Amino acid sequence: MSVTSAATATAPAEATRAVVEEFLAARLAGDTGRLAGIFAERVDWMLAENPGVPWIRPRSTAAECAAQFTELAEHIVPEDARASVDVFLVDGADAVLTGRLSGTVRATGKSFEGPFALHLTVRGGRITRHHLYEDGLAIAEACTP
C-alpha cells in the first residue's frame, strides 16, 4: 500500500472518529438539539427491548434518537450516572466503543452497573447506525420496585 493509499484509507476513519467524538461531547452535555443534528434522518437503532425500562423503546428518526437521552436523564439520578470508555475503535465508517456504565433509577433508588458495547456507523457526516449492547437485566431489575 502506498502512502497516498494509506492516507486515503484513513480519511473516512478520521471523519467517523470526529463525528463520534462530537456525539460523545453532545451526549455528555445533554444537548439534544446537537444530538438530533448528529443523527441521520433515518437511523438503524438497536437496543434490546426491555418493557420494564421506560427509556428503552424502538426508535428510527433523528429526533427520536436524540430524545432517548432526555428520557434517560428523566429517569436516572444525574449525579450517579457514569459511563467510561475503555476502547474506541474506528474502521472506515464504523466505530465501536466498549466500556462500563452505571446509574441509579430515580423511581426505585436502585442502582445498576455493567459493561456496554456501542456500534455506530457514520455516513455523510451523520450517525446512521446506533446499536447498543448492555446488561438489560441489571437495568430492568433496577427499575423494578
MDAnalysis code that builds the backbone (N, CA, C; Angstrom):
import MDAnalysis as mda
import numpy as np

u = mda.Universe.empty(435, n_residues=145, atom_resindex=np.repeat(np.arange(145), 3), trajectory=True)
u.add_TopologyAttr("name", ["N", "CA", "C"] * 145)
u.add_TopologyAttr("resid", np.arange(1, 146))
u.add_TopologyAttr("resname", ["MET", "SER", "VAL", "THR", "SER", "ALA", "ALA", "THR", "ALA", "THR", "ALA", "PRO", "ALA", "GLU", "ALA", "THR", "ARG", "ALA", "VAL", "VAL", "GLU", "GLU", "PHE", "LEU", "ALA", "ALA", "ARG", "LEU", "ALA", "GLY", "ASP", "THR", "GLY", "ARG", "LEU", "ALA", "GLY", "ILE", "PHE", "ALA", "GLU", "ARG", "VAL", "ASP", "TRP", "MET", "LEU", "ALA", "GLU", "ASN", "PRO", "GLY", "VAL", "PRO", "TRP", "ILE", "ARG", "PRO", "ARG", "SER", "THR", "ALA", "ALA", "GLU", "CYS", "ALA", "ALA", "GLN", "PHE", "THR", "GLU", "LEU", "ALA", "GLU", "HIS", "ILE", "VAL", "PRO", "GLU", "ASP", "ALA", "ARG", "ALA", "SER", "VAL", "ASP", "VAL", "PHE", "LEU", "VAL", "ASP", "GLY", "ALA", "ASP", "ALA", "VAL", "LEU", "THR", "GLY", "ARG", "LEU", "SER", "GLY", "THR", "VAL", "ARG", "ALA", "THR", "GLY", "LYS", "SER", "PHE", "GLU", "GLY", "PRO", "PHE", "ALA", "LEU", "HIS", "LEU", "THR", "VAL", "ARG", "GLY", "GLY", "ARG", "ILE", "THR", "ARG", "HIS", "HIS", "LEU", "TYR", "GLU", "ASP", "GLY", "LEU", "ALA", "ILE", "ALA", "GLU", "ALA", "CYS", "THR", "PRO"])
u.atoms.positions = np.array([
    [0.855, -1.166, 0.000],
    [0.000, 0.000, 0.000],
    [0.903, 1.232, 0.000],
    [0.625, 2.153, -0.884],
    [1.421, 3.378, -0.950],
    [0.989, 4.352, 0.142],
    [1.805, 5.363, 0.361],
    [1.488, 6.389, 1.357],
    [0.183, 7.085, 0.979],
    [-0.026, 7.371, -0.292],
    [-1.254, 8.018, -0.736],
    [-2.463, 7.124, -0.463],
    [-2.340, 5.828, -0.751],
    [-3.430, 4.894, -0.493],
    [-3.730, 4.798, 0.991],
    [-2.712, 4.776, 1.825],
    [-2.910, 4.707, 3.269],
    [-3.608, 5.964, 3.768],
    [-3.221, 7.131, 3.264],
    [-3.852, 8.387, 3.668],
    [-5.308, 8.420, 3.234],
    [-5.584, 7.942, 2.016],
    [-6.956, 7.904, 1.520],
    [-7.796, 6.954, 2.361],
    [-7.226, 5.828, 2.760],
    [-7.956, 4.848, 3.558],
    [-8.264, 5.382, 4.950],
    [-7.412, 6.232, 5.509],
    [-7.645, 6.741, 6.859],
    [-8.593, 7.928, 6.880],
    [-8.824, 8.602, 5.762],
    [-9.709, 9.771, 5.737],
    [-11.118, 9.441, 6.237],
    [-11.776, 8.356, 5.764],
    [-13.102, 8.033, 6.298],
    [-13.072, 7.727, 7.801],
    [-12.035, 7.053, 8.247],
    [-11.928, 6.731, 9.672],
    [-11.791, 8.008, 10.504],
    [-11.007, 8.968, 10.015],
    [-10.847, 10.234, 10.736],
    [-12.171, 10.989, 10.800],
    [-12.930, 10.967, 9.704],
    [-14.237, 11.631, 9.683],
    [-15.196, 10.941, 10.649],
    [-15.170, 9.617, 10.671],
    [-16.012, 8.862, 11.593],
    [-15.650, 9.189, 13.033],
    [-14.375, 9.170, 13.343],
    [-13.921, 9.478, 14.706],
    [-14.394, 10.871, 15.128],
    [-14.297, 11.843, 14.233],
    [-14.707, 13.217, 14.557],
    [-16.202, 13.286, 14.878],
    [-17.029, 12.604, 14.096],
    [-18.481, 12.602, 14.349],
    [-18.780, 11.903, 15.675],
    [-18.133, 10.780, 15.939],
    [-18.375, 10.054, 17.190],
    [-17.913, 10.892, 18.382],
    [-16.800, 11.577, 18.255],
    [-16.349, 12.453, 19.347],
    [-17.348, 13.581, 19.577],
    [-17.911, 14.130, 18.508],
    [-18.945, 15.169, 18.632],
    [-20.191, 14.586, 19.304],
    [-20.580, 13.374, 18.934],
    [-21.709, 12.674, 19.558],
    [-21.473, 12.523, 21.063],
    [-20.281, 12.077, 21.435],
    [-19.976, 11.885, 22.859],
    [-20.008, 13.216, 23.615],
    [-19.486, 14.267, 23.010],
    [-19.498, 15.589, 23.654],
    [-20.931, 16.096, 23.825],
    [-21.754, 15.946, 22.792],
    [-23.153, 16.378, 22.879],
    [-23.912, 15.549, 23.900],
    [-23.628, 14.270, 23.946],
    [-24.265, 13.364, 24.913],
    [-23.889, 13.767, 26.330],
    [-22.626, 14.031, 26.555],
    [-22.148, 14.438, 27.870],
    [-22.784, 15.768, 28.299],
    [-22.963, 16.675, 27.343],
    [-23.566, 17.978, 27.632],
    [-25.089, 17.905, 27.742],
    [-25.681, 16.774, 27.327],
    [-27.135, 16.652, 27.335],
    [-27.797, 17.552, 26.305],
    [-27.099, 17.825, 25.229],
    [-27.568, 18.741, 24.194],
    [-28.342, 17.969, 23.122],
    [-29.661, 17.818, 23.334],
    [-30.456, 17.022, 22.399],
    [-30.573, 17.688, 21.027],
    [-30.530, 19.018, 20.980],
    [-30.556, 19.697, 19.683],
    [-29.347, 19.334, 18.857],
    [-28.200, 19.350, 19.469],
    [-26.961, 18.970, 18.785],
    [-26.993, 17.490, 18.423],
    [-27.506, 16.652, 19.326],
    [-27.605, 15.220, 19.040],
    [-28.506, 14.967, 17.834],
    [-29.632, 15.659, 17.776],
    [-30.553, 15.476, 16.644],
    [-29.864, 15.818, 15.326],
    [-28.944, 16.779, 15.346],
    [-28.205, 17.136, 14.146],
    [-27.117, 16.149, 13.786],
    [-26.693, 15.353, 14.748],
    [-25.641, 14.363, 14.517],
    [-26.223, 13.079, 13.938],
    [-27.466, 12.765, 14.309],
    [-28.112, 11.562, 13.778],
    [-28.672, 11.852, 12.387],
    [-28.634, 10.845, 11.521],
    [-29.254, 10.942, 10.204],
    [-30.772, 10.993, 10.373],
    [-31.470, 11.380, 9.333],
    [-32.937, 11.429, 9.412],
    [-33.523, 10.057, 9.745],
    [-32.947, 9.000, 9.188],
    [-33.355, 7.624, 9.483],
    [-32.160, 6.918, 10.081],
    [-32.391, 6.253, 11.224],
    [-31.307, 5.600, 11.951],
    [-31.664, 4.134, 12.185],
    [-30.696, 3.273, 11.960],
    [-30.818, 1.856, 12.308],
    [-30.484, 1.766, 13.800],
    [-31.510, 1.871, 14.616],
    [-31.374, 1.924, 16.079],
    [-31.656, 0.548, 16.643],
    [-30.744, 0.031, 17.441],
    [-30.990, -1.252, 18.084],
    [-30.565, -1.165, 19.535],
    [-31.507, -1.473, 20.381],
    [-31.296, -1.584, 21.810],
    [-32.330, -2.604, 22.232],
    [-31.908, -3.704, 22.803],
    [-32.830, -4.792, 23.119],
    [-34.041, -4.266, 23.867],
    [-35.228, -4.568, 23.352],
    [-36.457, -4.107, 24.002],
    [-36.485, -4.607, 25.433],
    [-36.960, -3.742, 26.294],
    [-36.983, -4.045, 27.718],
    [-38.194, -3.322, 28.297],
    [-39.369, -3.963, 28.301],
    [-40.609, -3.293, 28.685],
    [-40.588, -2.676, 30.092],
    [-39.736, -3.159, 30.961],
    [-39.661, -2.616, 32.311],
    [-38.801, -1.371, 32.426],
    [-38.186, -0.956, 31.340],
    [-37.286, 0.201, 31.368],
    [-37.906, 1.293, 30.499],
    [-38.350, 2.400, 31.114],
    [-39.129, 3.398, 30.368],
    [-38.412, 4.106, 29.226],
    [-37.102, 4.189, 29.244],
    [-36.398, 4.920, 28.187],
    [-35.949, 4.013, 27.043],
    [-36.177, 2.714, 27.176],
    [-35.763, 1.780, 26.123],
    [-36.985, 1.407, 25.299],
    [-36.956, 1.830, 24.036],
    [-38.030, 1.515, 23.092],
    [-37.474, 1.668, 21.679],
    [-38.191, 1.150, 20.699],
    [-37.712, 1.305, 19.319],
    [-37.665, 2.781, 18.900],
    [-36.683, 3.116, 18.094],
    [-36.515, 4.472, 17.575],
    [-35.996, 4.372, 16.141],
    [-36.256, 5.393, 15.335],
    [-35.739, 5.340, 13.968],
    [-35.437, 6.710, 13.373],
    [-35.906, 7.793, 13.977],
    [-35.636, 9.119, 13.426],
    [-34.598, 9.842, 14.282],
    [-34.010, 10.878, 13.719],
    [-33.019, 11.671, 14.453],
    [-33.621, 12.225, 15.736],
    [-34.850, 12.750, 15.666],
    [-35.496, 13.331, 16.850],
    [-35.760, 12.271, 17.911],
    [-36.213, 11.086, 17.500],
    [-36.469, 10.001, 18.464],
    [-35.171, 9.547, 19.127],
    [-34.117, 9.448, 18.347],
    [-32.833, 9.008, 18.897],
    [-32.289, 10.038, 19.880],
    [-32.364, 11.300, 19.535],
    [-31.898, 12.350, 20.439],
    [-32.739, 12.379, 21.710],
    [-34.045, 12.146, 21.581],
    [-34.949, 12.173, 22.742],
    [-34.632, 11.070, 23.742],
    [-34.021, 9.978, 23.298],
    [-33.690, 8.895, 24.217],
    [-32.819, 9.390, 25.356],
    [-31.934, 10.307, 25.061],
    [-31.017, 10.798, 26.081],
    [-31.737, 11.686, 27.092],
    [-32.744, 12.448, 26.636],
    [-33.559, 13.248, 27.549],
    [-34.390, 12.325, 28.433],
    [-34.992, 11.312, 27.830],
    [-35.810, 10.364, 28.586],
    [-34.964, 9.623, 29.620],
    [-33.778, 9.233, 29.248],
    [-32.872, 8.577, 30.182],
    [-32.588, 9.499, 31.367],
    [-32.297, 10.765, 31.086],
    [-31.978, 11.732, 32.142],
    [-33.157, 11.949, 33.093],
    [-34.373, 11.824, 32.595],
    [-35.558, 11.986, 33.442],
    [-35.702, 10.847, 34.448],
    [-35.135, 9.699, 34.143],
    [-35.322, 8.508, 34.977],
    [-34.106, 8.121, 35.809],
    [-32.980, 8.752, 35.566],
    [-31.735, 8.404, 36.252],
    [-31.293, 9.574, 37.139],
    [-30.780, 9.256, 38.310],
    [-30.229, 10.278, 39.204],
    [-28.951, 10.806, 38.547],
    [-28.924, 12.102, 38.167],
    [-27.792, 12.601, 37.367],
    [-26.428, 12.434, 38.030],
    [-26.341, 12.686, 39.324],
    [-25.025, 12.596, 39.972],
    [-24.522, 11.159, 40.115],
    [-25.398, 10.178, 39.878],
    [-24.983, 8.774, 39.952],
    [-24.714, 8.164, 38.578],
    [-25.036, 8.886, 37.503],
    [-24.861, 8.364, 36.144],
    [-23.383, 8.407, 35.752],
    [-22.882, 7.271, 35.317],
    [-21.478, 7.172, 34.924],
    [-21.355, 6.305, 33.665],
    [-20.407, 6.676, 32.854],
    [-20.040, 5.840, 31.713],
    [-18.561, 6.073, 31.459],
    [-17.855, 4.998, 31.234],
    [-16.436, 5.118, 30.898],
    [-16.181, 4.294, 29.655],
    [-15.348, 4.827, 28.797],
    [-14.995, 4.155, 27.552],
    [-13.591, 3.586, 27.721],
    [-13.485, 2.275, 27.539],
    [-12.191, 1.599, 27.627],
    [-11.525, 1.469, 26.259],
    [-12.351, 1.242, 25.234],
    [-11.841, 1.016, 23.885],
    [-12.681, 1.828, 22.909],
    [-12.016, 2.482, 21.963],
    [-12.680, 3.268, 20.922],
    [-11.982, 2.901, 19.618],
    [-12.605, 2.014, 18.856],
    [-12.032, 1.520, 17.598],
    [-12.776, 2.118, 16.417],
    [-12.055, 2.484, 15.374],
    [-12.674, 3.018, 14.173],
    [-12.108, 2.280, 12.966],
    [-13.011, 1.857, 12.092],
    [-12.631, 1.204, 10.847],
    [-13.537, 1.771, 9.758],
    [-13.028, 2.705, 8.990],
    [-13.836, 3.338, 7.948],
    [-15.023, 4.066, 8.546],
    [-16.224, 3.666, 8.137],
    [-17.448, 4.321, 8.598],
    [-17.938, 3.798, 9.944],
    [-17.306, 2.754, 10.453],
    [-17.775, 2.123, 11.689],
    [-16.888, 2.457, 12.883],
    [-17.555, 2.630, 14.025],
    [-16.854, 2.844, 15.291],
    [-17.471, 1.916, 16.320],
    [-16.632, 1.354, 17.170],
    [-17.094, 0.506, 18.268],
    [-16.446, 1.017, 19.540],
    [-17.291, 1.258, 20.531],
    [-16.823, 1.685, 21.838],
    [-17.238, 0.627, 22.849],
    [-16.353, 0.295, 23.755],
    [-16.707, -0.594, 24.851],
    [-16.325, 0.092, 26.153],
    [-17.021, -0.291, 27.191],
    [-16.739, 0.307, 28.490],
    [-17.719, -0.183, 29.539],
    [-17.936, 0.660, 30.532],
    [-18.827, 0.325, 31.643],
    [-19.773, 1.497, 31.862],
    [-20.984, 1.170, 32.296],
    [-21.938, 2.205, 32.639],
    [-22.606, 1.849, 33.953],
    [-23.095, 2.877, 34.636],
    [-23.803, 2.660, 35.899],
    [-24.735, 3.826, 36.137],
    [-25.672, 3.607, 37.019],
    [-26.616, 4.664, 37.365],
    [-27.559, 4.202, 38.449],
    [-28.386, 5.135, 38.875],
    [-29.417, 4.859, 39.875],
    [-30.745, 5.330, 39.304],
    [-31.753, 4.473, 39.373],
    [-33.083, 4.794, 38.866],
    [-33.800, 5.645, 39.913],
    [-34.286, 6.809, 39.499],
    [-34.964, 7.731, 40.426],
    [-36.138, 7.081, 41.156],
    [-37.016, 6.423, 40.404],
    [-38.266, 5.902, 40.966],
    [-38.049, 4.837, 42.028],
    [-36.973, 4.078, 41.931],
    [-36.757, 2.962, 42.862],
    [-35.594, 3.187, 43.813],
    [-34.674, 4.048, 43.439],
    [-33.467, 4.233, 44.240],
    [-32.465, 3.100, 44.067],
    [-32.765, 2.178, 43.150],
    [-31.874, 1.031, 42.910],
    [-30.832, 1.383, 41.857],
    [-29.654, 0.802, 42.015],
    [-28.553, 1.050, 41.093],
    [-28.351, -0.115, 40.138],
    [-27.700, 0.184, 39.021],
    [-27.286, -0.839, 38.058],
    [-25.866, -0.512, 37.625],
    [-25.176, -1.523, 37.134],
    [-23.796, -1.351, 36.679],
    [-23.468, -2.508, 35.768],
    [-22.706, -2.238, 34.724],
    [-22.300, -3.326, 33.849],
    [-21.572, -2.843, 32.620],
    [-21.132, -3.790, 31.803],
    [-20.408, -3.451, 30.582],
    [-21.363, -3.014, 29.473],
    [-20.813, -2.329, 28.490],
    [-21.578, -1.994, 27.291],
    [-20.651, -2.058, 26.078],
    [-21.271, -2.216, 24.931],
    [-20.593, -2.068, 23.640],
    [-21.535, -1.256, 22.765],
    [-20.999, -0.294, 22.058],
    [-21.785, 0.569, 21.184],
    [-21.163, 0.530, 19.795],
    [-21.979, 0.167, 18.804],
    [-21.535, 0.136, 17.407],
    [-22.249, 1.269, 16.682],
    [-21.482, 2.204, 16.181],
    [-22.011, 3.336, 15.424],
    [-21.491, 3.277, 14.000],
    [-22.327, 3.694, 13.057],
    [-21.891, 3.849, 11.671],
    [-22.174, 5.285, 11.265],
    [-21.208, 5.896, 10.595],
    [-21.323, 7.281, 10.156],
    [-21.280, 7.316, 8.634],
    [-22.284, 7.940, 8.050],
    [-22.341, 8.117, 6.596],
    [-22.756, 9.565, 6.330],
    [-22.042, 10.219, 5.454],
    [-22.374, 11.607, 5.137],
    [-22.270, 12.529, 6.342],
    [-21.395, 12.200, 7.269],
    [-21.182, 13.047, 8.432],
    [-22.220, 12.910, 9.532],
    [-23.108, 11.901, 9.412],
    [-24.150, 11.710, 10.424],
    [-24.237, 10.238, 10.821],
    [-24.691, 10.005, 12.022],
    [-24.806, 8.636, 12.528],
    [-26.028, 7.971, 11.915],
    [-25.786, 6.852, 11.232],
    [-26.869, 6.102, 10.584],
    [-27.180, 4.797, 11.311],
    [-26.251, 4.346, 12.152],
    [-26.476, 3.125, 12.936],
    [-26.063, 3.408, 14.377],
    [-26.932, 2.949, 15.312],
    [-26.666, 3.067, 16.754],
    [-27.140, 1.754, 17.362],
    [-26.207, 0.834, 17.566],
    [-26.533, -0.453, 18.180],
    [-25.837, -0.509, 19.533],
    [-26.636, -0.580, 20.598],
    [-26.095, -0.604, 21.951],
    [-26.360, -1.960, 22.581],
    [-25.319, -2.536, 23.125],
    [-25.401, -3.815, 23.826],
    [-25.038, -3.539, 25.278],
    [-25.966, -3.862, 26.197],
    [-25.742, -3.582, 27.606],
    [-26.412, -4.651, 28.447],
    [-26.205, -4.607, 29.746],
    [-26.797, -5.568, 30.665],
    [-28.240, -5.149, 30.966],
    [-29.141, -5.484, 30.057],
    [-30.541, -5.110, 30.188],
    [-31.205, -5.694, 31.419],
    [-30.776, -6.863, 31.849],
    [-31.363, -7.483, 33.038],
    [-31.064, -6.648, 34.279],
    [-29.830, -6.210, 34.436],
    [-29.458, -5.386, 35.595],
    [-30.247, -4.073, 35.587],
    [-30.440, -3.493, 34.410],
    [-31.177, -2.229, 34.317],
    [-32.651, -2.471, 34.636],
    [-33.232, -3.543, 34.108],
    [-34.636, -3.877, 34.397],
    [-34.834, -4.131, 35.882],
    [-33.912, -4.832, 36.509],
    [-34.031, -5.098, 37.948],
    [-33.981, -3.793, 38.746],
    [-33.159, -2.849, 38.311],
    [-33.072, -1.562, 38.999],
    [-34.360, -0.745, 38.816],
    [-35.110, -0.988, 37.764],
    [-36.363, -0.283, 37.511],
    [-37.562, -0.915, 38.216],
    [-37.375, -2.132, 38.729],
    [-38.473, -2.858, 39.367],
    [-38.567, -2.479, 40.845],
    [-39.744, -2.003, 41.260],
    [-39.900, -1.618, 42.680],
    [-39.720, -2.781, 43.635],
])
